[in-house]
Amino acid sequence: MNIGFALCGSFCTFSKAFEAMKAVASIHTVTPIFSFNAAGIDSRFGTAQEHLQQVRELCGCEPLCTIEQVEPIGPKQLLDALVIAPCTGNTLAKLAHSIADTPVTMAAKSHLRNGRPVVIAVSTNDALAGAAENIGRLMGRKHYYFVPFGQDDPKEKPNSMVADFSLLLPSLEAALEGRQLQPILISRS
Ligand SMILES: Cc1cc2nc3c(=O)[nH]c(=O)nc-3n(C[C@H](O)[C@H](O)[C@H](O)COP(=O)(O)O)c2cc1C
């Protein structure tokens, strides 16, 4: 299968996302996609260039980093599924409101016109606050599936939730069969 694997700017989860990407790439052909911020921000979790290089090596191809590069995904039916991992609160909000102004949100819009699955691995500190309604909206929308997620630090960050990236591949395989991997809500503490 041809799988799009889109990364957003939750840099603390990149190492886990890369492990999941490796697992997906061992079975499927992976087209990597970076949001503008994922491709441009250097942080204590690594530089943008280091992240791009790691993904090049994992997938054996150049990541798509512009809106014009991802636009053909829908018209040319390039992907069987699109994974967004990690998916930030910012990108969740845009997807929930059909905003397509980044390579990741545009890839989702373009891909969804074919009625094929989008698999989301949430990672955001406001999952149980501002982002909660956006997660809820997407859960109720056709073709969206979630990697099971839970509170990662209920005491220090009570509104934060993060997907279990080790469940990304089984979530993707289930989504390709039209199923949501269950349970969606898991205990992470
Ligand atoms: C070091 C660092 C870590 C961040 N971690 C997260 C995160 O885990 N979740 C999140 O929603 N945003 C996080 N952000 C903020 C996003 O990068 C920011 O909202 C950005 O606009 C997201 O853009 P994108 O969704 O297009 O990638 C982080 C930012 C920085 C600099």
The ligand as an SDF file (V2000), in Angstrom:
LIG
                    3D

 31 33  0  0  0  0  0  0  0  0999 V2000
    9.7320   22.5950   21.0930 C   0  0  0  0  0  0  0  0  0  0  0  0
    8.2720   22.6770   20.6930 C   0  0  0  0  0  0  0  0  0  0  0  0
    7.4260   21.6470   21.0490 C   0  0  0  0  0  0  0  0  0  0  0  0
    6.0660   21.7050   20.6980 C   0  0  0  0  0  0  0  0  0  0  0  0
    5.2490   20.6560   21.0390 N   0  0  0  0  0  0  0  0  0  0  0  0
    3.9510   20.6820   20.6810 C   0  0  0  0  0  0  0  0  0  0  0  0
    3.1040   19.5780   20.9730 C   0  0  0  0  0  0  0  0  0  0  0  0
    3.5200   18.5570   21.5330 O   0  0  0  0  0  0  0  0  0  0  0  0
    1.8130   19.6490   20.5970 N   0  0  0  0  0  0  0  0  0  0  0  0
    1.3070   20.7420   19.9590 C   0  0  0  0  0  0  0  0  0  0  0  0
    0.0990   20.7590   19.6540 O   0  0  0  0  0  0  0  0  0  0  0  0
    2.0960   21.8030   19.6610 N   0  0  0  0  0  0  0  0  0  0  0  0
    3.3980   21.7900   19.9980 C   0  0  0  0  0  0  0  0  0  0  0  0
    4.2110   22.8510   19.6670 N   0  0  0  0  0  0  0  0  0  0  0  0
    3.6220   24.0120   19.0080 C   0  0  0  0  0  0  0  0  0  0  0  0
    3.4730   23.7830   17.4960 C   0  0  0  0  0  0  0  0  0  0  0  0
    4.7420   23.5170   16.9030 O   0  0  0  0  0  0  0  0  0  0  0  0
    2.8260   25.0420   16.8900 C   0  0  0  0  0  0  0  0  0  0  0  0
    1.4830   25.1540   17.3580 O   0  0  0  0  0  0  0  0  0  0  0  0
    2.8380   25.0500   15.3880 C   0  0  0  0  0  0  0  0  0  0  0  0
    2.1140   26.1870   14.9240 O   0  0  0  0  0  0  0  0  0  0  0  0
    2.2310   23.7880   14.8240 C   0  0  0  0  0  0  0  0  0  0  0  0
    2.1530   23.8780   13.4130 O   0  0  0  0  0  0  0  0  0  0  0  0
    1.7140   22.6010   12.5510 P   0  0  0  0  0  0  0  0  0  0  0  0
    0.4940   22.0330   13.2140 O   0  0  0  0  0  0  0  0  0  0  0  0
    1.4070   23.1650   11.1980 O   0  0  0  0  0  0  0  0  0  0  0  0
    2.8710   21.6860   12.5540 O   0  0  0  0  0  0  0  0  0  0  0  0
    5.5560   22.8200   19.9980 C   0  0  0  0  0  0  0  0  0  0  0  0
    6.4410   23.8460   19.6230 C   0  0  0  0  0  0  0  0  0  0  0  0
    7.7850   23.7720   19.9640 C   0  0  0  0  0  0  0  0  0  0  0  0
    8.7050   24.8880   19.5180 C   0  0  0  0  0  0  0  0  0  0  0  0
  1  2  1  0
  2  3  1  0
  2 30  2  0
  3  4  2  0
  4  5  1  0
  4 28  1  0
  5  6  2  0
  6  7  1  0
  6 13  1  0
  7  8  2  0
  7  9  1  0
  9 10  1  0
 10 11  2  0
 10 12  1  0
 12 13  2  0
 13 14  1  0
 14 15  1  0
 14 28  1  0
 15 16  1  0
 16 17  1  0
 16 18  1  0
 18 19  1  0
 18 20  1  0
 20 21  1  0
 20 22  1  0
 22 23  1  0
 23 24  1  0
 24 25  2  0
 24 26  1  0
 24 27  1  0
 28 29  2  0
 29 30  1  0
 30 31  1  0
M  END
$$$$
